[in-house]
Amino acid sequence: MSQKTPFKHLNVYYFTGTGNSGRTASWIAESAKDMDIETICKPIDSANPKDEIVKGKQTLLVLGMPTHGFSPPYSMFRFALMLPRAKGTKAAVFATRAGILIGKLHPPGLAGFSPFLISLILLLKGYHLRGIKTLNMPSNWIQVHPGYREKNARIIISKSKPYFDKFADMILSGESSFFTINNFYEFIFGLFMLPISIMYFLIGRFCLAKLNFANRSCDGCGICANICPVNAIKMTGKKKRIPYWTFGCEACNRCIAFCPKKAIEASHQLLIFWILITMSYSVLQILHLSSYFVNLGSFTVSIREFAEVIVIYPFLFITYFIFHMLMRIPILNRLFTFTTLTHYYTRYKEPDTKIVILNETQRNEESRLVQRKQMNNT
């Protein structure tokens, strides 16, 4: 790592669920500290960028996130929109994507438009973009497939770290990193995946939020609610408290990965039910609205298409609420538990990320900010 750098301050803000993006953020923070750059590295749920970002050419802002449905997590999208305007301040964006391991092969994942969308927001806010990077980290989509065991997870991570370190070296040294084969690949395939990205952003993330339930191993400890990065889990019930997932859930899988009882499952049965309902007939067809159309110049828009988007949210809420109540019945809970695939899957989390790290990060960064303000006052 070159010791020459134009920066005195580095602010790294990231969203992380099972620890992949948090680990990646730590790599660039460690490199910056080796170069004597004053560094703040923290998750967005404990960030205070208005007070922490020192505006100017000697500051570098880095935003990091996982890829959700080829889109940025909504929390990161909202965080980027709320950042203070900072003319002249340099910025970079990275996104982790679902890496897989097939024997000795390590094929690239796909982040889609997620880093480009966040980069566009930064540009519109006056930041000078210096780089975009996507990199493989172990896939943590536990609802779909088993999580990677530690040995294989470390192989994927070890292959990605030098790749990211090179990027960190470039931007910390004042260089830029845009026109790469990787970014070209991401942009082209991101265009093809754009319809999926939009549908995930509008509908898919809410469906995933409403698949989770607690099996009978749950003791109501509330750890899942306490460590949720978006406070989307509510503990419900008087005699036996169990978690309830709200629409604010980002489907980051932190709760599934870090539950000490392995008590959180994703109901594939409920997903199949939703698919069968939507494939057989829509709510609009029941209401006999499918034959009505609205003419907008040269465009013909079906009322059904509008109404389907409108009714899907209450439909998800009602069916999930009923499902949540049914899961309090022991025999039904056991039936759904032993017939969902997640019950047999390995729960993935980044190997060196622990619950205590997730909880202490905010306290450590708040303490550092207080010390910094005290130094400035003196």
Residue frames relative to the residue before (quaternion, step in Angstrom):
aa qw qx qy qz dx dy dz
M 1.0000 0.0000 0.0000 0.0000 0.00 0.00 0.00
S 0.4105 -0.7030 0.5274 0.2431 3.54 -0.84 1.03
Q 0.3894 -0.7372 0.5088 0.2146 3.56 -1.04 0.81
K 0.5689 0.5841 -0.3907 0.4273 3.60 1.26 -0.05
T 0.1428 0.7901 -0.5810 0.1333 3.56 -0.78 1.02
P 0.3865 -0.7232 0.5178 0.2440 3.59 -1.03 0.70
F 0.6482 0.5563 -0.3006 0.4242 3.57 1.27 -0.13
K 0.2268 -0.7486 0.6083 0.1346 3.51 -1.20 0.71
H 0.7815 0.2311 -0.1090 0.5691 3.56 1.20 -0.53
L 0.0460 -0.7702 0.6359 0.0190 3.55 -1.10 0.81
N 0.0666 -0.7690 0.6355 0.0201 3.55 -0.92 1.01
V 0.0369 -0.7896 0.6122 -0.0193 3.57 -0.59 1.18
Y 0.0056 0.7870 -0.6155 0.0430 3.56 -0.65 1.14
Y 0.0167 0.8243 -0.5613 0.0717 3.56 -0.81 0.97
F 0.2748 -0.6851 0.6398 0.2141 3.49 -1.37 0.37
T 0.0643 0.8052 -0.5861 0.0637 3.58 -0.84 0.94
G 0.2717 -0.7542 0.5766 0.1575 3.53 -1.13 0.72
T 0.8244 0.1261 -0.0341 0.5508 3.55 0.43 -1.23
G 0.7077 -0.5154 0.2429 0.4178 3.59 1.24 0.30
N 0.4757 0.7017 -0.4384 0.2987 3.63 1.20 -0.22
S 0.7230 0.4173 -0.2494 0.4909 3.58 0.77 -1.01
G 0.6067 0.5502 -0.3484 0.4558 3.57 1.11 -0.61
R 0.6444 0.5037 -0.3154 0.4812 3.59 1.02 -0.80
T 0.6504 0.5129 -0.3187 0.4608 3.59 0.93 -0.85
A 0.6369 0.5260 -0.3255 0.4600 3.58 0.98 -0.83
S 0.6422 0.5375 -0.3280 0.4372 3.58 1.03 -0.77
W 0.5975 0.5793 -0.3664 0.4160 3.58 1.11 -0.60
I 0.7082 0.4335 -0.2783 0.4827 3.57 0.83 -0.92
A 0.6029 0.5504 -0.3560 0.4548 3.60 1.13 -0.61
E 0.6525 0.5083 -0.3138 0.4663 3.59 0.98 -0.83
S 0.6405 0.5188 -0.3243 0.4640 3.59 1.00 -0.80
A 0.6579 0.5147 -0.3085 0.4551 3.57 0.98 -0.85
K 0.6518 0.5109 -0.3208 0.4595 3.59 0.97 -0.79
D 0.6164 0.5376 -0.3428 0.4621 3.58 1.11 -0.65
M 0.7049 0.4184 -0.2482 0.5162 3.56 1.22 -0.50
D 0.4930 -0.6952 0.3942 0.3438 3.57 1.34 0.35
I 0.3770 0.6872 -0.5195 0.3402 3.56 1.01 0.83
E 0.4376 -0.6740 0.5214 0.2869 3.59 -0.84 0.93
T 0.0708 -0.8571 0.5079 -0.0498 3.55 -0.49 1.24
I 0.0648 -0.7308 0.6780 0.0455 3.51 -1.13 0.85
C 0.0409 0.7905 -0.6059 0.0799 3.58 -0.68 1.12
K 0.2672 0.7776 -0.5233 0.2238 3.58 -0.41 1.16
P 0.5704 -0.5767 0.4506 0.3729 3.58 -1.23 0.41
I 0.6115 -0.6032 0.3692 0.3549 3.56 -1.10 0.67
D 0.6173 0.5652 -0.3642 0.4084 3.60 1.10 -0.49
S 0.7436 0.3096 -0.2259 0.5479 3.61 1.24 -0.17
A 0.4726 0.6977 -0.4196 0.3373 3.58 1.28 0.23
N 0.0861 -0.7575 0.6450 0.0528 3.53 -1.27 0.54
P 0.0995 -0.8753 0.4689 0.0647 3.58 0.64 1.15
K 0.5900 0.5867 -0.3837 0.4007 3.62 1.04 -0.59
D 0.7356 0.3790 -0.2166 0.5180 3.58 1.08 -0.70
E 0.7210 0.4930 -0.2403 0.4235 3.58 1.12 -0.63
I 0.6800 0.4865 -0.3034 0.4569 3.60 1.04 -0.64
V 0.2280 -0.7441 0.6158 0.1231 3.54 -0.76 1.08
K 0.3091 -0.7947 0.4931 0.1724 3.58 -0.27 1.24
G 0.5328 0.6225 -0.4638 0.3368 3.53 -1.09 0.72
K 0.6981 -0.5071 0.3341 0.3792 3.54 -1.33 0.25
Q 0.6725 0.4977 -0.3035 0.4560 3.59 1.20 -0.35
T 0.6203 0.5117 -0.3385 0.4887 3.57 1.30 0.26
L 0.1254 -0.7649 0.6286 0.0642 3.54 -1.08 0.83
L 0.1573 -0.7701 0.6147 0.0651 3.56 -0.87 1.04
V 0.0443 -0.7883 0.6137 0.0020 3.57 -0.89 0.98
L 0.1185 -0.7764 0.6171 0.0481 3.57 -0.88 1.00
G 0.0294 -0.8157 0.5774 -0.0223 3.58 -0.87 0.98
M 0.0451 0.8094 -0.5773 0.0974 3.55 -1.04 0.76
P 0.4694 -0.6029 0.5366 0.3583 3.55 -1.28 0.17
T 0.4555 -0.6413 0.5295 0.3177 3.56 -1.31 0.06
H 0.0714 -0.7874 0.6123 0.0054 3.57 -0.80 1.07
G 0.8354 -0.0991 0.0474 0.5386 3.59 -0.40 1.18
F 0.6190 -0.5564 0.3111 0.4587 3.58 1.11 0.81
S 0.6231 0.4934 -0.3287 0.5101 3.55 1.25 0.54
P 0.5279 -0.5708 0.4856 0.3996 3.59 -1.23 0.21
P 0.5672 -0.5479 0.4576 0.4107 3.61 -1.11 0.43
Y 0.5862 -0.6008 0.4042 0.3635 3.57 -1.00 0.79
S 0.6175 0.5645 -0.3450 0.4254 3.59 1.02 -0.77
M 0.6713 0.4726 -0.2991 0.4864 3.60 0.99 -0.79
F 0.5998 0.5535 -0.3473 0.4618 3.58 1.06 -0.73
R 0.6890 0.4639 -0.2714 0.4863 3.57 0.89 -0.95
F 0.6308 0.5384 -0.3321 0.4494 3.59 0.99 -0.79
A 0.6566 0.5067 -0.3105 0.4644 3.59 0.94 -0.87
L 0.6472 0.5228 -0.3192 0.4538 3.59 0.99 -0.79
M 0.7262 0.4419 -0.2353 0.4712 3.58 1.07 -0.73
L 0.4307 0.6992 -0.4714 0.3215 3.61 1.22 -0.01
P 0.5187 -0.6252 0.4684 0.3472 3.60 -1.07 0.60
R 0.5246 -0.6021 0.4876 0.3528 3.55 -1.14 0.57
A 0.0123 0.8178 -0.5718 0.0642 3.57 -0.91 0.87
K 0.1606 -0.8191 0.5466 0.0663 3.56 0.16 1.27
G 0.8126 0.2538 -0.2079 0.4817 3.54 -0.79 1.06
T 0.5780 0.5850 -0.3865 0.4174 3.61 1.16 -0.42
K 0.3989 -0.7287 0.5092 0.2248 3.57 -0.86 0.97
A 0.0512 -0.8040 0.5924 -0.0028 3.58 -1.16 0.61
A 0.0538 -0.7626 0.6435 0.0371 3.55 -1.31 0.47
V 0.2104 -0.7740 0.5901 0.0921 3.56 -1.23 0.55
F 0.0052 0.7748 -0.6315 -0.0301 3.56 -1.09 0.72
A 0.1115 -0.7750 0.6193 0.0585 3.54 -1.21 0.60
T 0.2979 -0.7251 0.5899 0.1937 3.55 -0.96 0.85
R 0.1364 -0.7937 0.5912 0.0447 3.55 -1.05 0.77
A 0.6534 -0.5572 0.3539 0.3706 3.55 -1.23 0.51
G 0.1084 -0.7990 0.5909 0.0261 3.55 -0.34 1.26
I 0.1250 -0.7815 0.6075 0.0674 3.54 -1.08 0.72
L 0.2533 -0.7461 0.5994 0.1411 3.53 -1.29 0.42
I 0.0077 -0.7876 0.6148 -0.0410 3.56 -0.64 1.18
G 0.7823 -0.1396 0.0476 0.6052 3.56 -0.02 1.28
K 0.7694 -0.2535 0.2227 0.5423 3.56 -0.54 -1.18
L 0.5321 0.6326 -0.3980 0.3978 3.57 1.31 -0.02
H 0.1084 -0.7854 0.6092 0.0174 3.53 -1.08 0.84
P 0.0387 -0.8514 0.5227 0.0199 3.63 0.59 1.13
P 0.5522 -0.6329 0.4232 0.3396 3.59 -1.10 0.65
G 0.4166 -0.6656 0.5534 0.2780 3.54 -1.20 0.57
L 0.3887 -0.6993 0.5396 0.2622 3.55 -1.21 -0.46
A 0.1966 -0.8006 0.5603 0.0805 3.56 -0.63 1.16
G 0.3593 -0.7557 0.4838 0.2563 3.58 1.23 -0.27
F 0.7880 -0.3194 0.2479 0.4642 3.55 -1.10 -0.79
S 0.3793 0.7775 -0.4636 0.1918 3.61 1.23 -0.14
P 0.7308 0.4002 -0.2943 0.4681 3.70 0.67 -0.84
F 0.6328 0.5445 -0.3371 0.4352 3.59 1.09 -0.62
L 0.6376 0.5253 -0.3289 0.4576 3.58 1.03 -0.75
I 0.6677 0.4801 -0.3000 0.4833 3.59 0.92 -0.88
S 0.6263 0.5365 -0.3309 0.4587 3.59 1.05 -0.76
L 0.6332 0.5346 -0.3268 0.4544 3.59 1.01 -0.80
I 0.6338 0.5219 -0.3293 0.4663 3.58 1.00 -0.81
L 0.6511 0.5143 -0.3163 0.4600 3.59 0.95 -0.85
L 0.6396 0.5229 -0.3249 0.4604 3.58 0.97 -0.82
L 0.6719 0.4991 -0.2932 0.4620 3.58 0.94 -0.87
K 0.6815 0.4630 -0.2827 0.4911 3.57 1.20 -0.47
G 0.6436 -0.5827 0.3046 0.3917 3.57 1.24 0.20
Y 0.4841 0.6557 -0.4482 0.3671 3.60 1.23 0.07
H 0.3653 -0.7010 0.5680 0.2293 3.57 -1.16 0.64
L 0.2835 -0.8020 0.5048 0.1471 3.55 -0.29 1.27
R 0.1727 -0.8146 0.5512 0.0526 3.56 -0.87 1.04
G 0.8378 -0.0901 0.0639 0.5347 3.60 1.09 -0.36
I 0.1414 -0.7438 0.6482 0.0807 3.52 -1.32 0.53
K 0.0506 0.8052 -0.5868 0.0693 3.56 -0.87 0.94
T 0.0590 -0.7473 0.6593 0.0578 3.54 -1.11 0.78
L 0.0045 0.8163 -0.5764 0.0362 3.56 -1.00 0.75
N 0.5436 -0.6236 0.4655 0.3146 3.52 -1.21 0.63
M 0.0721 0.7146 -0.6955 0.0203 3.49 -1.20 0.80
P 0.6725 -0.5211 0.3047 0.4283 3.62 -1.06 0.56
S 0.4870 -0.6654 0.4836 0.2935 3.57 -0.87 0.98
N 0.1375 -0.8119 0.5651 0.0506 3.57 -0.88 0.96
W 0.3732 0.7371 -0.4855 0.2857 3.59 1.19 0.44
I 0.1142 -0.8650 0.4873 0.0358 3.51 0.51 1.30
Q 0.5760 0.5896 -0.3897 0.4108 3.60 1.14 -0.45
V 0.7399 0.4237 -0.2106 0.4781 3.57 1.16 -0.62
H 0.8195 -0.0043 0.0512 0.5708 3.58 0.90 -0.86
P 0.6275 -0.5273 0.3871 0.4224 3.61 -1.18 0.32
G 0.4989 -0.6416 0.4886 0.3173 3.55 -1.14 0.61
Y 0.5685 -0.5975 0.4406 0.3545 3.55 -1.21 0.49
R 0.4481 -0.6505 0.5433 0.2844 3.51 -1.10 0.72
E 0.7105 -0.5102 0.2700 0.4026 3.55 -1.16 0.62
K 0.6464 0.5406 -0.3397 0.4179 3.60 0.86 -0.89
N 0.7142 0.4391 -0.2560 0.4812 3.60 0.83 -0.99
A 0.6041 0.5525 -0.3557 0.4509 3.57 1.09 -0.68
R 0.6704 0.4982 -0.3006 0.4605 3.57 0.93 -0.87
I 0.5962 0.5533 -0.3699 0.4490 3.61 1.10 -0.58
I 0.6675 0.4923 -0.2986 0.4721 3.59 0.90 -0.93
I 0.6676 0.5051 -0.2983 0.4585 3.57 0.93 -0.93
S 0.6699 0.5113 -0.3058 0.4430 3.59 0.93 -0.89
K 0.6452 0.5067 -0.3203 0.4738 3.59 1.14 -0.59
S 0.6959 0.4862 -0.2701 0.4543 3.58 1.10 -0.68
K 0.5939 0.6203 -0.3750 0.3491 3.60 1.03 -0.68
P 0.6752 0.4619 -0.3334 0.4687 3.69 0.74 -0.81
Y 0.6011 0.5746 -0.3318 0.4454 3.54 1.13 -0.76
F 0.7119 0.4252 -0.2503 0.4998 3.57 0.95 -0.88
D 0.6000 0.5742 -0.3587 0.4261 3.60 1.04 -0.72
K 0.6228 0.5367 -0.3380 0.4581 3.58 1.04 -0.74
F 0.6377 0.5147 -0.3079 0.4834 3.56 1.03 -0.84
A 0.6565 0.5138 -0.3074 0.4588 3.59 0.91 -0.92
D 0.6292 0.5455 -0.3206 0.4513 3.56 1.00 -0.86
M 0.6704 0.5129 -0.2992 0.4449 3.57 0.94 -0.89
I 0.7481 0.4060 -0.2621 0.4548 3.59 0.67 -0.99
L 0.6311 0.5155 -0.3461 0.4650 3.62 1.08 -0.58
S 0.6694 0.4770 -0.2917 0.4891 3.56 1.20 -0.48
G 0.6096 -0.5919 0.3372 0.4053 3.57 1.29 0.07
E 0.5350 0.6105 -0.4166 0.4093 3.60 1.25 0.06
S 0.3913 -0.6956 0.5446 0.2578 3.56 -1.31 0.12
S 0.1105 -0.7830 0.6100 0.0514 3.57 -1.24 0.48
F 0.1922 0.7945 -0.5429 0.1925 3.56 -0.01 1.36
F 0.8027 0.3329 -0.1437 0.4734 3.51 0.56 -1.27
T 0.2515 0.7547 -0.5508 0.2528 3.50 0.30 1.36
I 0.6362 -0.5145 0.4031 0.4099 3.56 -1.25 0.38
N 0.6298 0.5512 -0.3288 0.4376 3.56 1.02 -0.83
N 0.6945 0.4655 -0.2846 0.4690 3.59 0.86 -0.92
F 0.6036 0.5406 -0.3489 0.4709 3.59 1.11 -0.67
Y 0.6453 0.5239 -0.2990 0.4688 3.56 0.97 -0.94
E 0.6698 0.4994 -0.2982 0.4616 3.58 0.92 -0.94
F 0.6728 0.5134 -0.3081 0.4346 3.58 0.89 -0.90
I 0.6726 0.4990 -0.3012 0.4559 3.58 0.88 -0.94
F 0.7166 0.4217 -0.2641 0.4888 3.58 0.80 -0.96
G 0.5689 0.5870 -0.3771 0.4354 3.58 1.20 -0.49
L 0.6146 0.5419 -0.3403 0.4614 3.57 1.10 -0.71
F 0.6667 0.4937 -0.3002 0.4708 3.58 0.97 -0.86
M 0.7298 0.4334 -0.2283 0.4768 3.56 1.05 -0.79
L 0.3903 0.7665 -0.4536 0.2333 3.59 1.26 -0.08
P 0.6378 0.5118 -0.3560 0.4523 3.68 0.89 -0.71
I 0.6454 0.5025 -0.3221 0.4767 3.59 1.02 -0.78
S 0.6233 0.5467 -0.3361 0.4467 3.58 1.00 -0.81
I 0.6728 0.4974 -0.2944 0.4619 3.57 0.91 -0.94
M 0.6768 0.4892 -0.2983 0.4623 3.58 0.90 -0.91
Y 0.6292 0.5140 -0.3429 0.4715 3.57 1.04 -0.69
F 0.6631 0.5236 -0.3041 0.4400 3.56 0.90 -0.95
L 0.7377 0.4235 -0.2245 0.4754 3.60 1.00 -0.85
I 0.8348 0.1706 -0.0372 0.5221 3.59 0.94 -0.87
G 0.6803 0.5623 -0.3144 0.3496 3.57 0.71 -1.11
R 0.6727 0.5085 -0.3183 0.4332 3.58 0.87 -0.87
F 0.6337 0.5169 -0.3388 0.4652 3.59 1.12 -0.55
C 0.6159 0.5397 -0.3452 0.4585 3.58 1.08 -0.69
L 0.6629 0.5017 -0.3108 0.4607 3.59 0.89 -0.91
A 0.6260 0.5519 -0.3355 0.4370 3.58 1.05 -0.74
K 0.7503 0.4072 -0.2046 0.4790 3.55 1.10 -0.68
L 0.5205 0.6199 -0.4318 0.3980 3.59 1.13 0.55
N 0.6226 0.6046 -0.3361 0.3659 3.58 1.14 -0.58
F 0.0840 0.7625 -0.6406 0.0336 3.53 -1.22 0.62
A 0.4424 -0.6799 0.5199 0.2678 3.56 -1.27 0.41
N 0.3386 -0.7351 0.5450 0.2189 3.57 -0.85 0.92
R 0.7414 -0.4476 0.2747 0.4177 3.57 -1.30 0.05
S 0.5480 0.6085 -0.4014 0.4103 3.60 1.24 -0.12
C 0.5164 0.6585 -0.4108 0.3618 3.57 1.24 -0.40
D 0.1633 -0.8021 0.5691 0.0782 3.58 -0.84 1.01
G 0.5465 -0.6638 0.3761 0.3452 3.57 1.27 0.33
C 0.2768 0.8070 -0.4883 0.1836 3.59 1.18 0.47
G 0.3801 -0.7654 0.4503 0.2587 3.60 1.16 -0.54
I 0.3550 0.7457 -0.4996 0.2612 3.62 1.22 0.17
C 0.6297 0.5526 -0.3370 0.4296 3.58 0.96 -0.87
A 0.6754 0.4817 -0.2892 0.4777 3.58 0.97 -0.86
N 0.6691 0.5248 -0.3008 0.4317 3.59 0.99 -0.83
I 0.7622 0.3640 -0.2092 0.4928 3.59 0.99 -0.73
C 0.4197 0.7006 -0.4841 0.3141 3.62 1.19 0.01
P 0.4061 -0.7586 0.4504 0.2382 3.64 -0.59 1.06
V 0.7590 0.3201 -0.1951 0.5324 3.60 1.22 -0.33
N 0.4401 -0.7253 0.4353 0.3015 3.60 1.29 0.32
A 0.3405 0.7802 -0.4581 0.2558 3.56 1.03 0.83
I 0.6597 0.4898 -0.3061 0.4807 3.60 1.27 -0.11
K 0.1031 -0.7868 0.6079 0.0272 3.55 -0.84 1.04
M 0.3326 -0.7216 0.5694 0.2110 3.55 -0.97 0.87
T 0.0772 -0.8245 0.5603 -0.0147 3.56 -0.63 1.17
G 0.6680 0.4990 -0.3796 0.4009 3.54 -1.26 0.47
K 0.3850 -0.7261 0.5295 0.2100 3.56 -1.19 0.64
K 0.7443 0.3776 -0.2261 0.5022 3.58 0.70 -1.05
K 0.7896 0.0460 -0.0018 0.6119 3.57 0.91 -0.92
R 0.2283 -0.7949 0.5513 0.1104 3.57 -0.45 1.23
I 0.0205 0.7819 -0.6218 0.0395 3.55 -0.91 0.97
P 0.5407 -0.6466 0.4250 0.3299 3.60 -1.11 0.58
Y 0.1351 -0.7471 0.6475 0.0659 3.51 -1.23 0.73
W 0.2750 -0.7852 0.5384 0.1339 3.59 -0.76 1.07
T 0.2734 -0.7750 0.5544 0.1314 3.56 -0.71 1.11
F 0.6820 -0.4711 0.3589 0.4291 3.57 -1.31 0.04
G 0.5655 0.6075 -0.3861 0.4025 3.61 1.22 -0.22
C 0.4610 0.7014 -0.4354 0.3253 3.59 1.26 -0.22
E 0.2959 -0.7666 0.5509 0.1459 3.56 -0.95 0.95
A 0.3828 -0.7353 0.4724 0.2995 3.61 1.29 -0.01
C 0.2781 0.7903 -0.4984 0.2229 3.58 1.02 0.83
N 0.3858 -0.7767 0.4191 0.2689 3.59 1.36 -0.24
R 0.3277 0.7408 -0.5242 0.2629 3.59 1.15 0.39
C 0.6497 0.5305 -0.3245 0.4372 3.59 0.93 -0.88
I 0.6639 0.4999 -0.3040 0.4657 3.58 0.95 -0.89
A 0.7011 0.5049 -0.2711 0.4242 3.55 0.89 -0.97
F 0.8047 0.3373 -0.1441 0.4667 3.58 0.90 -0.91
C 0.4110 0.6956 -0.4936 0.3219 3.61 1.22 0.11
P 0.4003 -0.7508 0.4657 0.2432 3.63 -0.55 1.09
K 0.7016 0.4471 -0.2574 0.4915 3.59 1.20 -0.48
K 0.3202 -0.7427 0.5035 0.3038 3.58 1.31 -0.21
A 0.3138 0.8092 -0.4354 0.2392 3.50 1.11 0.85
I 0.6502 0.5286 -0.3242 0.4391 3.60 1.20 -0.25
E 0.0795 -0.7975 0.5979 -0.0117 3.52 -0.82 1.09
A 0.2941 -0.6879 0.6182 0.2411 3.54 -1.38 0.17
S 0.3516 -0.7756 0.4905 0.1850 3.57 -0.67 1.08
H 0.2324 -0.7683 0.5837 0.1226 3.56 -0.44 1.19
Q 0.5705 0.5968 -0.3766 0.4202 3.56 1.18 -0.52
L 0.6572 0.4974 -0.3046 0.4774 3.57 0.98 -0.88
L 0.6276 0.5343 -0.3321 0.4586 3.58 1.02 -0.78
I 0.6445 0.5109 -0.3151 0.4736 3.59 0.97 -0.86
F 0.6240 0.5419 -0.3343 0.4530 3.58 1.01 -0.81
W 0.6626 0.5018 -0.3046 0.4652 3.58 0.91 -0.92
I 0.6556 0.5153 -0.3151 0.4533 3.57 0.94 -0.86
L 0.6577 0.5133 -0.3094 0.4563 3.58 0.93 -0.88
I 0.6390 0.5264 -0.3270 0.4557 3.57 1.00 -0.81
T 0.7186 0.4495 -0.2624 0.4612 3.56 0.79 -0.99
M 0.6637 0.4930 -0.3162 0.4652 3.60 1.09 -0.59
S 0.6757 0.5117 -0.3098 0.4307 3.61 0.97 -0.72
Y 0.7348 -0.2890 0.2006 0.5799 3.59 0.81 -0.97
S 0.4297 -0.7040 0.5064 0.2516 3.54 -1.08 0.64
V 0.6497 -0.4940 0.4044 0.4126 3.53 -1.31 0.32
L 0.6357 0.5534 -0.3237 0.4299 3.55 1.08 -0.71
Q 0.6233 0.5322 -0.3420 0.4597 3.53 1.07 -0.66
I 0.6061 0.5400 -0.3487 0.4684 3.57 1.11 -0.66
L 0.7125 0.4413 -0.2391 0.4903 3.55 1.07 -0.83
H 0.4056 -0.7464 0.4415 0.2889 3.60 1.33 0.06
L 0.4078 0.7123 -0.4771 0.3143 3.56 0.95 0.86
S 0.4836 0.7185 -0.4172 0.2755 3.57 1.24 -0.26
S 0.6833 0.4932 -0.3028 0.4452 3.63 1.15 -0.40
Y 0.6038 0.5624 -0.3582 0.4368 3.60 1.25 -0.09
F 0.0685 -0.8052 0.5891 -0.0019 3.54 -0.99 0.86
V 0.2635 -0.7236 0.6131 0.1762 3.50 -1.30 0.46
N 0.2409 -0.7808 0.5621 0.1281 3.58 -0.76 1.02
L 0.0169 -0.7889 0.6133 -0.0353 3.55 -0.73 1.13
G 0.7834 -0.2412 0.1227 0.5595 3.55 0.18 1.31
S 0.8151 -0.1799 0.1678 0.5245 3.54 -0.69 -1.14
F 0.6338 0.5218 -0.3254 0.4692 3.59 1.34 -0.01
T 0.1507 -0.7574 0.6287 0.0916 3.56 -1.05 0.79
V 0.0676 -0.8213 0.5662 -0.0195 3.54 -0.51 1.22
S 0.3663 -0.7392 0.5250 0.2093 3.55 -0.75 1.01
I 0.4920 -0.6441 0.4993 0.3063 3.56 -0.96 0.88
R 0.5878 0.5942 -0.3633 0.4117 3.55 1.10 -0.69
E 0.6494 0.5273 -0.3258 0.4406 3.58 0.97 -0.82
F 0.6495 0.4933 -0.3146 0.4857 3.56 1.05 -0.74
A 0.6988 0.4972 -0.2782 0.4326 3.55 0.83 -1.02
E 0.5974 0.5768 -0.3689 0.4175 3.59 1.07 -0.68
V 0.6531 0.4961 -0.3120 0.4796 3.57 1.02 -0.80
I 0.6604 0.5265 -0.3067 0.4388 3.57 0.99 -0.85
V 0.7573 0.4157 -0.2249 0.4506 3.58 0.84 -0.96
I 0.5460 0.6549 -0.4105 0.3233 3.60 1.13 -0.43
Y 0.6411 0.5428 -0.3379 0.4245 3.61 1.03 -0.71
P 0.6906 0.4248 -0.3093 0.4968 3.66 0.80 -0.79
F 0.5892 0.5651 -0.3698 0.4436 3.59 1.13 -0.61
L 0.6663 0.4883 -0.2970 0.4790 3.59 0.92 -0.91
F 0.6567 0.5237 -0.3151 0.4417 3.57 0.93 -0.90
I 0.6907 0.4869 -0.2887 0.4500 3.59 0.81 -0.99
T 0.6965 0.4654 -0.2942 0.4601 3.59 0.80 -0.97
Y 0.6636 0.4923 -0.3229 0.4615 3.59 0.99 -0.73
F 0.6178 0.5392 -0.3499 0.4531 3.60 1.02 -0.74
I 0.6466 0.5002 -0.3137 0.4830 3.59 0.97 -0.85
F 0.6460 0.5251 -0.3075 0.4609 3.56 0.97 -0.93
H 0.6396 0.5348 -0.3125 0.4553 3.59 0.98 -0.90
M 0.6728 0.4796 -0.2948 0.4800 3.59 0.95 -0.82
L 0.6462 0.5247 -0.3230 0.4504 3.59 1.00 -0.77
M 0.6293 0.5539 -0.3365 0.4290 3.57 1.11 -0.65
R 0.5593 0.5753 -0.3979 0.4449 3.60 1.24 -0.03
I 0.5944 0.5370 -0.3619 0.4768 3.57 1.27 -0.27
P 0.4778 -0.7329 0.3909 0.2859 3.63 -0.36 1.19
I 0.6988 0.4770 -0.3045 0.4377 3.60 0.76 -0.94
L 0.6547 0.4939 -0.3133 0.4788 3.60 1.04 -0.74
N 0.6240 0.5434 -0.3354 0.4504 3.55 1.02 -0.80
R 0.6738 0.4861 -0.2989 0.4694 3.57 0.90 -0.89
L 0.6196 0.5485 -0.3400 0.4469 3.59 1.03 -0.80
F 0.7034 0.4474 -0.2666 0.4837 3.59 0.86 -0.96
T 0.6243 0.5575 -0.3401 0.4286 3.58 1.05 -0.72
F 0.7680 0.3908 -0.2067 0.4634 3.57 0.75 -1.03
T 0.7002 0.4180 -0.2827 0.5050 3.60 1.26 -0.03
T 0.5903 0.5127 -0.4019 0.4766 3.59 1.22 0.35
L 0.5421 -0.6732 0.4016 0.3027 3.57 -0.91 0.92
T 0.5995 0.5938 -0.3763 0.3825 3.60 1.04 -0.65
H 0.5568 0.6134 -0.3920 0.4001 3.59 1.17 -0.47
Y 0.7511 0.3705 -0.1937 0.5110 3.57 1.15 -0.59
Y 0.5415 0.6378 -0.3893 0.3854 3.58 1.29 -0.12
T 0.4996 -0.5864 0.5407 0.3379 3.54 -1.30 0.45
R 0.3322 -0.7363 0.5524 0.2058 3.60 -0.92 0.88
Y 0.2162 -0.8107 0.5325 0.1119 3.58 -0.55 1.13
K 0.1423 0.7157 -0.6828 0.0364 3.52 -1.27 0.67
E 0.6211 -0.5337 0.3996 0.4121 3.56 -1.13 0.59
P 0.5584 -0.6946 0.3260 0.3152 3.59 -0.57 1.18
D 0.7745 0.3507 -0.1935 0.4897 3.62 0.96 -0.76
T 0.5648 0.5774 -0.3896 0.4426 3.59 1.27 0.25
K 0.0754 -0.8032 0.5910 -0.0012 3.55 -0.73 1.11
I 0.6646 -0.4931 0.3696 0.4226 3.56 -1.25 0.37
V 0.6442 0.5375 -0.3336 0.4299 3.57 0.94 -0.86
I 0.6143 0.5360 -0.3488 0.4621 3.60 1.11 -0.64
L 0.6564 0.5136 -0.3141 0.4546 3.57 0.93 -0.88
N 0.7037 0.4664 -0.2681 0.4640 3.59 0.99 -0.80
E 0.7262 0.4590 -0.2506 0.4463 3.58 1.01 -0.78
T 0.4961 0.6782 -0.4290 0.3314 3.59 1.17 -0.42
Q 0.6738 0.4986 -0.3056 0.4516 3.56 0.85 -0.95
R 0.6718 0.4980 -0.3146 0.4491 3.60 0.87 -0.89
N 0.6518 0.5198 -0.3184 0.4512 3.58 0.98 -0.81
E 0.6928 0.4732 -0.2856 0.4632 3.57 0.90 -0.89
E 0.6227 0.5232 -0.3480 0.4662 3.60 1.05 -0.67
S 0.6375 0.5199 -0.3247 0.4667 3.58 1.03 -0.78
R 0.6488 0.5177 -0.3188 0.4576 3.58 0.99 -0.83
L 0.6443 0.5247 -0.3237 0.4525 3.59 1.00 -0.82
V 0.6339 0.5241 -0.3275 0.4650 3.59 1.01 -0.82
Q 0.6542 0.5098 -0.3098 0.4650 3.59 0.93 -0.89
R 0.6493 0.5228 -0.3199 0.4503 3.56 0.98 -0.81
K 0.6550 0.5020 -0.3130 0.4700 3.60 0.97 -0.84
Q 0.6367 0.5291 -0.3304 0.4533 3.57 1.02 -0.78
M 0.6436 0.5179 -0.3130 0.4686 3.60 1.03 -0.79
N 0.6570 0.5105 -0.3098 0.4603 3.57 1.01 -0.80
N 0.6506 0.5291 -0.3065 0.4505 3.57 1.09 -0.74
T 0.6956 0.4496 -0.2686 0.4919 3.55 1.15 -0.68
